[in-house]
Amino acid sequence: MNSKDVTIITIVGKQNAGKTTLLGDLIPKLKEHGYTVGTLKYNIRKFDIDHDGKDTYKYYHSGADSVALSSQNKVAVIKKTARPLTLHEIIDTHLNDVSIVLVEGYREGDYPRIRITDSLEVESDNELLLIKENPETGRFSEKDINRALDFIKNILKK
């Protein structure tokens, strides 16, 4: 399987709009419907998965180009890249075994999109608009979660 076989849905919105919260609500519902789900937080300026004092941190900072860490049920790989990888390169290499990838923060391309906003805006054909009516709670209504789920399931049927 490659990125052409995986359904990609982007989740976009301003910082602290609720993108991560929505993903956390959608993933178990998609799993209940039998989908395999991957997530990608795209284009973070910097992140640290490894920490000073850990062996894998020492390997990476000693010059290893790739470092893998595994347990009985998880694996993580840290790779140096010569250039930023495209969305499809990341999915082809690391997320090609799932039926859907939910991508947080990727605005380019014509992928189906769930856009979180705090005001009424124009919605396009390939987009679901969720209006965050009560930003203080940090949660979405069950109705909005189900609207997002239905949007994704309709995309998967195409």
C-alpha positions in Angstrom: 0.0 0.0 0.0 1.2 3.6 -0.6 -0.2 7.1 -0.1 -2.4 6.7 -3.1 -4.2 3.8 -1.4 -4.6 5.7 1.9 -7.4 8.2 2.5 -5.9 11.5 3.7 -8.1 14.0 5.7 -6.6 17.2 6.9 -7.7 18.9 10.2 -6.9 22.6 10.2 -7.6 25.6 12.4 -5.8 28.3 14.4 -3.6 27.4 17.3 -5.6 26.0 20.2 -8.7 25.7 18.0 -9.3 22.1 19.1 -7.6 20.1 16.3 -5.9 17.7 18.7 -9.1 17.3 20.8 -11.1 16.6 17.7 -8.6 14.0 16.5 -8.7 12.4 20.0 -12.5 12.2 19.7 -12.6 10.8 16.1 -9.9 8.1 16.3 -11.8 5.7 18.6 -15.0 6.2 16.6 -13.2 5.4 13.3 -11.7 2.4 15.0 -15.2 1.3 16.2 -16.2 1.3 12.5 -13.3 -1.0 11.6 -10.9 1.5 10.1 -7.2 1.4 10.7 -6.0 5.0 11.6 -2.8 6.8 11.4 -2.1 10.4 12.4 0.5 12.9 11.3 1.3 16.3 12.9 2.8 17.9 9.8 5.5 20.6 9.6 6.4 21.1 13.2 9.4 23.4 13.3 11.1 21.3 15.9 10.3 18.3 18.1 12.2 16.0 20.5 11.1 12.4 20.8 14.3 11.5 22.6 15.8 13.0 25.7 19.3 13.7 27.1 20.6 10.8 29.1 18.9 8.1 27.1 21.0 5.7 25.0 19.1 6.4 21.8 19.7 10.2 22.3 23.5 9.4 22.7 23.5 7.4 19.4 21.7 10.1 17.5 23.9 12.9 18.8 27.0 10.7 18.1 26.1 10.9 14.5 23.9 7.9 13.7 21.7 8.7 10.7 18.8 6.5 11.9 18.0 5.3 15.4 15.2 2.8 16.2 13.7 2.1 19.6 11.5 -1.0 20.0 9.5 -2.8 22.6 7.2 -5.8 22.3 4.3 -3.7 20.8 5.8 -0.4 19.6 8.6 1.0 17.5 9.9 4.5 17.0 12.4 5.5 14.4 14.3 8.8 14.3 15.9 9.6 11.0 18.0 12.5 9.8 16.7 13.9 6.5 18.6 16.0 4.0 15.4 18.0 3.2 11.9 18.2 4.5 9.8 15.2 3.5 6.6 15.6 1.6 3.3 14.4 3.0 3.3 11.5 0.5 6.9 10.5 1.3 6.0 10.3 5.0 2.9 8.3 4.4 4.5 6.0 1.8 7.3 5.2 4.3 5.7 5.2 7.7 1.9 5.2 7.4 1.2 2.9 4.4 -0.5 0.2 6.5 -3.6 2.2 7.5 -6.8 3.0 5.7 -7.0 6.6 6.8 -4.4 9.2 7.9 -5.7 12.2 9.8 -3.2 15.1 9.2 -3.1 18.0 11.6 -1.9 21.3 10.3 -1.4 20.6 6.6 -3.1 23.3 4.5 -1.7 22.7 1.0 -3.2 20.4 -1.6 -6.8 19.5 -2.3 -7.4 17.0 0.4 -10.7 16.6 2.1 -10.5 19.0 5.1 -12.2 19.6 8.4 -11.7 23.2 9.3 -12.3 24.4 12.8 -13.2 28.0 13.2 -14.9 30.3 15.7 -17.1 32.1 13.2 -19.4 31.3 10.3 -17.4 31.1 7.1 -17.9 29.8 3.6 -17.5 26.0 3.3 -16.2 24.4 0.1 -17.4 21.1 -1.5 -14.4 19.1 -0.1 -14.5 20.6 3.3 -16.5 20.3 6.6 -16.6 23.5 8.7 -16.9 23.0 12.5 -17.7 26.2 14.4 -16.3 26.0 17.9 -19.2 27.5 19.8 -17.8 27.2 23.3 -14.0 27.5 23.3 -13.9 27.5 27.1 -14.8 23.8 27.4 -12.2 22.7 24.9 -14.7 19.9 23.8 -16.8 19.4 20.7 -20.5 18.4 20.9 -21.4 14.8 20.1 -23.3 16.2 17.1 -20.2 17.9 15.7 -18.1 14.8 16.3 -20.7 12.7 14.4 -20.8 15.2 11.6 -17.0 14.9 11.3 -17.3 11.1 11.4 -19.9 11.1 8.7 -17.9 13.5 6.5 -14.9 11.1 6.8 -17.0 8.0 6.1 -18.4 9.6 3.0 -15.0 10.4 1.7 -13.9 6.8 2.4 -16.9 5.5 0.3 -15.8 7.5 -2.8 
